[in-house]
Amino acid sequence: MNTLGPDADAGGPAYRNVAGSSHLAYTPLDHAHCLLAWPPVNALTRLETALADGRFAITSEIGPPKSADPEVIAQKARLLGPVTDALNITDNQTAQSRMCPLASARIALDNGAEPVMQMTVRDRNRMALTSDILGASALGIHNTLCMSGDPIHIGNHPDAAVVNDIDTMGLLRLQASLRSGRFMNEAGEELAGEAPHLVIGATAHPAADDPDVEISKIRAKMEAGADFFQTQLVYEPERVAAFMSRLEAADLPAFPKLLIGVGPFKHLRMAMHMRDKVWGVTVPDHLITRMESTADEGDTGMTICVEVIQALQDIPGVAGVHVMAIAWEESVPEILSRAGLTTARTA
């Protein structure tokens, strides 16, 4: 990751190059080499292509560090990029201040992973979000995911002001407007140049208590501009199957592209935490019993995840999976291999 400039051997300054080792960084302002390697604004993304082709898509995610160290992102991108269609870059998850998702996404892209830049409405107003979206597309970051953000009081700045200038529906509409070449302001002002290429993501909850209400939310998000959906962790594939049947019968403008959230239990404590503390996640008793009775909790947790993925592959309409291996990213390639999803995804 570190490339020395021509004066380094003579004792001159050495500049860290986060654009990848193939691009020389002679001074902090010498970015011409990097510009040549950046993808064109309108290039199709791997995730976009997978969803359009009907291939079972795979996404995972990376949490940026609570520091300015790019190698944290780079290492995880090099591990997960070759086995996924895209990697979510979280946005101050758990309301903790971290490296911003825009910079982290670019580092991931330079290290072989296609990013999905998460954006929350909690921390930035519509002007700041607009700037981030335009800048991201200019840097080759086109996939996004709109979220509200975790409650500020649980984080490391509990007294910080919550922005919420717009809600997640507003953020979807903002991106759709920019994609069409206009700012989302009262005048509908035209952009003064190229519009961003955006593949817009939103969240969905197939295990919701009232599936009809959830389908109504999906409809509204699609009408606002959502191209794909990622869901909370699911450990009951049968509930997804029932929800997909309801979706099939619904009068939606198109069938939504749902990437179902899956994840391994690293140990029994994690399974119990998911069951007791995480909103929207149901962990059946038989899985807790299975984790209690095993001699190798990590291996059993991965096996359960593999079984869920394989069951989801058999459900008509499921577009793919979103693998969330919290603080256990190294388990993802093994899980995908066991599930038979080992095709290289770097094309």
Secondary structure as UniProt FT lines:
FT   STRAND          2..3
FT   TURN            6..7
FT   HELIX           8..10
FT   STRAND          15..16
FT   TURN            18..19
FT   TURN            21..22
FT   TURN            28..29
FT   HELIX           32..37
FT   TURN            41..42
FT   HELIX           46..53
FT   STRAND          57..62
FT   HELIX           70..80
FT   HELIX           81..83
FT   STRAND          86..89
FT   HELIX           93..95
FT   HELIX           101..110
FT   TURN            111..112
FT   STRAND          115..120
FT   HELIX           126..138
FT   TURN            139..140
FT   STRAND          143..147
FT   HELIX           152..154
FT   TURN            158..159
FT   HELIX           168..179
FT   TURN            180..181
FT   TURN            186..187
FT   STRAND          199..204
FT   TURN            206..207
FT   HELIX           211..224
FT   STRAND          228..233
FT   HELIX           237..249
FT   STRAND          258..262
FT   HELIX           268..277
FT   TURN            279..280
FT   HELIX           285..293
FT   HELIX           297..313
FT   TURN            316..317
FT   STRAND          318..323
FT   TURN            326..327
FT   TURN            329..330
FT   HELIX           331..338
FT   TURN            339..340
//
